Structure formats: C-alpha cells, structure tokens
Amino acid sequence: MNRYHRYSAAVLKSRRWKALRLQALRRDGWRCVKCGEPGREVDHIKPVRTHPELSFELSNLQTLDGRCHSRKTRIEIGLGEAPDPRREDWRALLKTPLPLERNCNA
C-alpha cells in the first residue's frame, strides 16, 4: 500500500501555525476562496513539500471548503483531476431552487 508522506505535519502541529491559520480564516471571511461556501480548511497555495520556505507566509495561504480542498489535494498528489463535469453540473442543478407552484383554485 502506498503511503502519502505529509510534509506539512510538523508545520500543522506548531503554535505558530494555529495563529496564522486563524489570520487566514479571518482575512477570507471564513469562506472558500474558490466557491464561496463556508470554509474551515486553510491550504498552502504552494505546497510545503515543494516550498517549505513559504510554510508560514500568510500570502501563501487560502481558505477552502472541504470539497475544494480535497479536489486540490487529489490533483497535487497525482490521484486525478476534478470529478466529471457532468457530475458538477448535476450538483449545481441540485442547488438550484425549484419554482413555487401557484394554487390556481385560490
């Protein structure tokens, strides 16, 4: 079984990270910068694996929701692109409110 080495593990356990994470969340209004949904994940734009010198740079952080963060991580570690566009269209359709029916007998 392949194991994914988390290069950021040491960063994420530090006190400095906790304070910086909160700054990023506040800066982004606790919203995903990709889709605007409420977000709690703080992501390194340039990964710690390739840019360890940017680990504690606020400008290298972004707030993401769980779905956007998972998608970005999958792409970074080579597990594939985002889901099928048809699936994304289906999700968007499900979020679209249905028109209210008017009662013609009233």
C-alpha positions as CSV (number, residue, x, y, z in Angstrom):
1,M,0.0,0.0,0.0
2,N,1.3,3.4,-0.9
3,R,1.5,5.9,1.9
4,Y,1.3,9.6,1.3
5,H,4.0,11.4,3.3
6,R,2.6,14.6,4.9
7,Y,5.4,17.1,4.5
8,S,3.3,19.7,6.4
9,A,2.7,17.6,9.5
10,A,5.4,19.4,11.5
11,V,4.1,22.8,10.4
12,L,0.5,22.0,11.3
13,K,1.4,20.9,14.8
14,S,3.1,24.2,15.7
15,R,1.6,27.1,17.7
16,R,2.7,29.5,15.0
17,W,0.5,27.6,12.5
18,K,-2.6,27.9,14.7
19,A,-2.3,31.7,15.0
20,L,-1.5,32.0,11.2
21,R,-4.4,29.8,10.3
22,L,-6.8,31.9,12.3
23,Q,-5.5,35.0,10.5
24,A,-6.1,33.4,7.1
25,L,-9.6,32.4,8.1
26,R,-10.5,35.9,9.2
27,R,-8.9,37.5,6.2
28,D,-11.0,35.3,3.9
29,G,-14.2,35.8,5.9
30,W,-14.4,32.1,6.8
31,R,-15.4,31.4,3.1
32,C,-13.8,29.2,0.5
33,V,-11.9,31.4,-2.0
34,K,-12.8,29.0,-4.8
35,C,-16.5,28.6,-4.5
36,G,-17.7,30.9,-1.7
37,E,-19.1,28.2,0.5
38,P,-18.3,28.4,4.3
39,G,-14.8,27.0,4.7
40,R,-12.6,25.8,7.6
41,E,-9.7,24.3,5.7
42,V,-6.6,26.5,5.4
43,D,-4.5,25.4,2.5
44,H,-1.0,26.2,1.3
45,I,-1.2,27.6,-2.2
46,K,2.3,26.4,-3.0
47,P,2.7,23.1,-1.1
48,V,5.1,22.7,1.8
49,R,6.5,19.7,0.0
50,T,7.9,21.9,-2.8
51,H,8.1,25.3,-1.0
52,P,9.0,24.8,2.7
53,E,10.2,28.4,3.0
54,L,6.6,29.6,2.4
55,S,5.1,27.4,5.2
56,F,4.4,30.4,7.5
57,E,3.6,33.1,4.9
58,L,0.1,34.4,5.1
59,S,0.2,35.3,1.4
60,N,0.7,31.5,0.6
61,L,-2.5,30.5,2.5
62,Q,-6.1,30.3,1.3
63,T,-9.3,29.2,3.0
64,L,-11.1,26.3,1.2
65,D,-14.2,24.3,2.0
66,G,-13.7,20.5,2.4
67,R,-14.7,19.7,-1.2
68,C,-12.4,22.2,-2.8
69,H,-9.6,21.2,-0.5
70,S,-10.0,17.5,-1.3
71,R,-10.1,18.2,-5.0
72,K,-6.9,20.3,-4.8
73,T,-5.1,17.7,-2.7
74,R,-6.1,14.8,-5.1
75,I,-4.6,16.7,-8.0
76,E,-1.4,17.6,-6.1
77,I,-0.7,14.0,-5.1
78,G,-1.5,12.6,-8.6
79,L,-4.8,10.9,-8.0
80,G,-6.5,12.6,-10.8
81,E,-8.4,15.7,-11.8
82,A,-11.6,17.0,-10.5
83,P,-14.7,14.9,-10.9
84,D,-16.5,14.6,-14.2
85,P,-18.0,17.9,-15.4
86,R,-21.4,16.2,-15.8
87,R,-21.3,15.4,-12.1
88,E,-20.5,19.1,-11.3
89,D,-23.4,20.1,-13.5
90,W,-25.7,17.7,-11.6
91,R,-24.5,19.2,-8.2
92,A,-25.2,22.7,-9.5
93,L,-28.7,21.6,-10.6
94,L,-29.5,20.2,-7.2
95,K,-28.6,23.5,-5.6
96,T,-31.0,25.4,-7.9
97,P,-34.3,26.2,-6.1
98,L,-37.4,24.9,-7.7
99,P,-40.1,27.5,-8.7
100,L,-43.0,27.6,-6.4
101,E,-46.3,26.4,-7.9
102,R,-49.2,28.8,-7.7
103,N,-52.5,27.5,-6.4
104,C,-55.0,28.1,-9.3
105,N,-58.0,27.4,-7.1
106,A,-57.5,30.2,-4.7
